[in-house]
Amino acid sequence: MKPAAFRYHRPPTLDAALALLAEHGDAAKLLAGGQSLVPMMNMRLAQPAELVDLNDLAELARIAQAQDSVEVGALARHRDVAASALLREHCPLLAEAAASIGHDAIRNRGTLGGSLAHADPVAQLPLVAVTLDAQVDIAGSRGRRSLPARELFVSVMTTALEPDEIIVAARFPLRSPGEGQAFRAFERRRGDFAIVSVAVSVTLDGDRVARARLGIGGVGPVPLAFDELARRAQGAVADEAWARALGAGAARAVDPEDDPRIPAEFRRELVETLVARAAVDALRRATEQR
Ligand SMILES: Cc1cc2nc3c(=O)[nH]c(=O)nc-3n(C[C@H](O)[C@H](O)[C@H](O)COP(=O)(O)OP(=O)(O)OC[C@H]3O[C@@H](n4cnc5c(N)ncnc54)[C@H](O)[C@@H]3O)c2cc1C
């Protein structure tokens, strides 16, 4: 299949890219890794008249430590996020989740900004951004703004981005001392999109939970953070029974769609198992941190 005809632009600077978006409005689409957009163009689900390729904006591919976060540029490839020593040290959840995306070819080209903008409800990187409450930095022709990831995702493949805006980076909080993080997903075949994916973070104070964070993808139109459930974990003895209870609580808290191919009850069972397993992993890693 071939895409509909389009004009190709390869701006040398962010300002030039923003000017193209301002000029062409809805008719323009940004191209990053092309791993979601190009198949959609080939299937004629997307027919942009103007394609604005971001791949010359090398400054958007940086991964760097900021004051209390790791700043990951929008053009950072999944492969580089997975391999980043900085992220493995300070935000291992993001590196672990990126390593589990699709296949090598997808990870070699796909980018953080593309994944956030595409906003697939089971995609790994949006889930991590929501779970850790990351901030997304956005440039537009009328200036810059920063949005919590939790406000970026509006619905299935729909974000709060304006047509003239570009995601430039996302900032993920640094892991605290004594914090363990873990990602788990269930997919039918290796490399497929997950049916359910979960992210858990646990910070220990002695043998008790000082803080927990829980995010789940695949149970709603956007990845969801379960702050109240995680807050209730505070002060609990951090052991396997706690991890199992968190899984059971999560299964009660979710309200997944009842799809004839994937019944709600199946997703609920996946949530229970995956959350419990991720919580066990996070506990073990938190213990290793001490
Ligand atoms: C076979 C296959 C399997 C896959 N499996 C998975 C998987 O398991 N998990 C997963 O999470 N993903 C998976 N993906 C998707 C992959 O992660 C994509 O790379 C990602 O969704 C989009 O990133 P991209 O850089 O390729 O963006 P593109 O395809 O270039 O763009 C996607 C959308 O984002 C917009 N965009 C891109 N960059 C920006 C920016 N900086 N600011 C604003 N808008 C922007 C584009 O205009 C477009 O609308 C898979 C893809 C394929 C083809």
The ligand as an SDF file (V2000), in Angstrom:
LIG
                    3D

 53 58  0  0  0  0  0  0  0  0999 V2000
    4.9150   -3.6890   14.6190 C   0  0  0  0  0  0  0  0  0  0  0  0
    4.8850   -2.5960   15.6570 C   0  0  0  0  0  0  0  0  0  0  0  0
    4.8800   -2.9450   16.9850 C   0  0  0  0  0  0  0  0  0  0  0  0
    4.8670   -1.9510   17.9580 C   0  0  0  0  0  0  0  0  0  0  0  0
    4.8220   -2.3230   19.2680 N   0  0  0  0  0  0  0  0  0  0  0  0
    4.7670   -1.3720   20.2220 C   0  0  0  0  0  0  0  0  0  0  0  0
    4.6960   -1.7260   21.5950 C   0  0  0  0  0  0  0  0  0  0  0  0
    4.7100   -2.8960   21.9690 O   0  0  0  0  0  0  0  0  0  0  0  0
    4.6170   -0.7210   22.5040 N   0  0  0  0  0  0  0  0  0  0  0  0
    4.6190    0.5990   22.1460 C   0  0  0  0  0  0  0  0  0  0  0  0
    4.5420    1.4570   23.0130 O   0  0  0  0  0  0  0  0  0  0  0  0
    4.6880    0.9600   20.8550 N   0  0  0  0  0  0  0  0  0  0  0  0
    4.7620    0.0260   19.8900 C   0  0  0  0  0  0  0  0  0  0  0  0
    4.8320    0.3940   18.5840 N   0  0  0  0  0  0  0  0  0  0  0  0
    4.7790    1.8390   18.2540 C   0  0  0  0  0  0  0  0  0  0  0  0
    6.1470    2.4800   18.3970 C   0  0  0  0  0  0  0  0  0  0  0  0
    6.5290    2.5870   19.7610 O   0  0  0  0  0  0  0  0  0  0  0  0
    6.1510    3.8810   17.7960 C   0  0  0  0  0  0  0  0  0  0  0  0
    7.4880    4.1910   17.6270 O   0  0  0  0  0  0  0  0  0  0  0  0
    5.5190    4.9950   18.6000 C   0  0  0  0  0  0  0  0  0  0  0  0
    4.1740    4.7500   18.9010 O   0  0  0  0  0  0  0  0  0  0  0  0
    5.5220    6.2980   17.8170 C   0  0  0  0  0  0  0  0  0  0  0  0
    6.7990    6.8390   17.8240 O   0  0  0  0  0  0  0  0  0  0  0  0
    7.4670    7.3330   16.4850 P   0  0  0  0  0  0  0  0  0  0  0  0
    8.6660    8.0930   16.8900 O   0  0  0  0  0  0  0  0  0  0  0  0
    7.6520    6.2030   15.5590 O   0  0  0  0  0  0  0  0  0  0  0  0
    6.3800    8.3950   15.9540 O   0  0  0  0  0  0  0  0  0  0  0  0
    5.7870    8.6390   14.5070 P   0  0  0  0  0  0  0  0  0  0  0  0
    5.2030    7.3970   13.9580 O   0  0  0  0  0  0  0  0  0  0  0  0
    6.7710    9.3750   13.6720 O   0  0  0  0  0  0  0  0  0  0  0  0
    4.6140    9.6680   14.9040 O   0  0  0  0  0  0  0  0  0  0  0  0
    3.5040    9.2260   15.6500 C   0  0  0  0  0  0  0  0  0  0  0  0
    2.5860   10.4400   15.9380 C   0  0  0  0  0  0  0  0  0  0  0  0
    3.2120   11.3450   16.8190 O   0  0  0  0  0  0  0  0  0  0  0  0
    3.3640   12.6460   16.2300 C   0  0  0  0  0  0  0  0  0  0  0  0
    4.6650   13.1350   16.7150 N   0  0  0  0  0  0  0  0  0  0  0  0
    5.8630   12.5400   16.5770 C   0  0  0  0  0  0  0  0  0  0  0  0
    6.8070   13.2240   17.2530 N   0  0  0  0  0  0  0  0  0  0  0  0
    6.1710   14.2790   17.8240 C   0  0  0  0  0  0  0  0  0  0  0  0
    6.6230   15.3470   18.6650 C   0  0  0  0  0  0  0  0  0  0  0  0
    7.8840   15.4540   19.0730 N   0  0  0  0  0  0  0  0  0  0  0  0
    5.7000   16.2560   19.0880 N   0  0  0  0  0  0  0  0  0  0  0  0
    4.4040   16.1460   18.7210 C   0  0  0  0  0  0  0  0  0  0  0  0
    3.9280   15.1520   17.9230 N   0  0  0  0  0  0  0  0  0  0  0  0
    4.8120   14.2330   17.4940 C   0  0  0  0  0  0  0  0  0  0  0  0
    3.2930   12.3880   14.7290 C   0  0  0  0  0  0  0  0  0  0  0  0
    2.8560   13.5230   14.0300 O   0  0  0  0  0  0  0  0  0  0  0  0
    2.2810   11.2580   14.6750 C   0  0  0  0  0  0  0  0  0  0  0  0
    0.9800   11.7650   14.7990 O   0  0  0  0  0  0  0  0  0  0  0  0
    4.8610   -0.5650   17.5870 C   0  0  0  0  0  0  0  0  0  0  0  0
    4.8930   -0.2240   16.2330 C   0  0  0  0  0  0  0  0  0  0  0  0
    4.8990   -1.2180   15.2660 C   0  0  0  0  0  0  0  0  0  0  0  0
    4.9170   -0.8130   13.8130 C   0  0  0  0  0  0  0  0  0  0  0  0
  1  2  1  0
  2  3  1  0
  2 52  2  0
  3  4  2  0
  4  5  1  0
  4 50  1  0
  5  6  2  0
  6  7  1  0
  6 13  1  0
  7  8  2  0
  7  9  1  0
  9 10  1  0
 10 11  2  0
 10 12  1  0
 12 13  2  0
 13 14  1  0
 14 15  1  0
 14 50  1  0
 15 16  1  0
 16 17  1  0
 16 18  1  0
 18 19  1  0
 18 20  1  0
 20 21  1  0
 20 22  1  0
 22 23  1  0
 23 24  1  0
 24 25  2  0
 24 26  1  0
 24 27  1  0
 27 28  1  0
 28 29  2  0
 28 30  1  0
 28 31  1  0
 31 32  1  0
 32 33  1  0
 33 34  1  0
 33 48  1  0
 34 35  1  0
 35 36  1  0
 35 46  1  0
 36 37  1  0
 36 45  1  0
 37 38  2  0
 38 39  1  0
 39 40  1  0
 39 45  2  0
 40 41  1  0
 40 42  2  0
 42 43  1  0
 43 44  2  0
 44 45  1  0
 46 47  1  0
 46 48  1  0
 48 49  1  0
 50 51  2  0
 51 52  1  0
 52 53  1  0
M  END
$$$$
